[in-house]
Every structure is written in C-alpha cells, then in structure tokens.
C-alpha cells in the first residue's frame, strides 16, 4: 500500500519536480555512502591505532625490564660499598 501511494504521488508530479525528487534521492544515497565510508575509515584508524599502541607497549616493557636489571646492578654496587639500601618509590 505504501508503494502504491508513492507511485501515485510520483505520477502526479510534473517532470521537473519528479527529476528533482530523483536528484534528492541520489544525493541522499551519496550522503549515506560517504557516512559509511567515514565510519569504515574510523574503524580502520582505531584498528591501526590499537596495533601501534600494542607495539609501543611491547617496546616500553623491554625498556622497563632493562631499567629493572640496571637497578639491580646498582643495588649490588650499593651493597658492595656498604651504603644504606634504597627504598623503592
């Protein structure tokens, strides 16, 4: 029934109005296509950012482990020199 009403309404339009209605539908479809592309790229950006952050995290974990090792070496020097032990911050 809705399709019949639409067809009847369209058939009553002048050619100029009908053409403009078609152009509105075309613009609406293009707008939706651009929205979809924008959302798709936002998701891709988020995926890439997550991958980047995981990579940074792995690098930072390595740096932290190195700093822990270095700190243990320095604690050994402190003990060897008979200095009071440091407390962790």
N, C-alpha and C positions, 0 to 999 in steps of 0.2 A: 504494500500500500504506500509506503514512503517513497519507493522508486517511482510509482505512478504519479504521485504528487510532484516529484521533482521533474519528471519528464513533461508533465502538463505545464508546470511553471516555466520550464525552459522553452517549450514550444510557443508560449505566448510572448516571449521576449523578441525584441527587434534583433536583426542580425548584429547590429553594433553592440547592443547590450549582451547578447549571447557571446560574442567574441571576447568582450571584456570579462565576462564571467569565467570563460575558459582561461584567460590570461591570469586571473586571480588564482584559479586552481593550480596553474603551472607555477606561479610564484610561491604558493603555499607548499607545494611539493618540493621545490628547490630549497625553501627555508628549512623544511624538515630534514632534507638530505644534509644540509650544512650543519644542523644541530646534531645529527647522527655522527657525522664526521668529527665534529668538535668533541663529542663525548668519547668517541673511539680514540682520538689522539690524547685526550686527558687520561684515559685508562693506560695507554701505551706509555705516556710520560710517567705515570705513577709506577708502572712496572719497571721502567728503566731506573727511576729514582731509587726504588727498593733494592734493585740489583747493585747500584752504585753504593748505597749506604751499607749493604752487606759486605761489599768489598772493602770499604773504609774500616768497618768494624773488624774484619779479619786482620788488616794491617795494624790497627791500633792494639789488638790483642797481642800481636807479635811484639810490638814496641813495649807494651806493658810487661810481658814476660821477660824481655831484655832488661827493663828497668828493675824488675824484681831480682833478677840474677845479679845485676850490678850492685844493688843494695845489699845483698847477702855478702858479696865480696867486701864491701866497705864495712859491714858489721864485723867481718872477720878481722879486718885491719884494726878496728876499734878495740876488739877483744885482745888482739896481739899486742897492742900498745898499752893495755891495762886501763883504758879510758872507760868512763861510765857508759853503760848501754843506752842507746837512743830508744825513745818510745815512739811507736807509730802514731802518725797524725790521725 
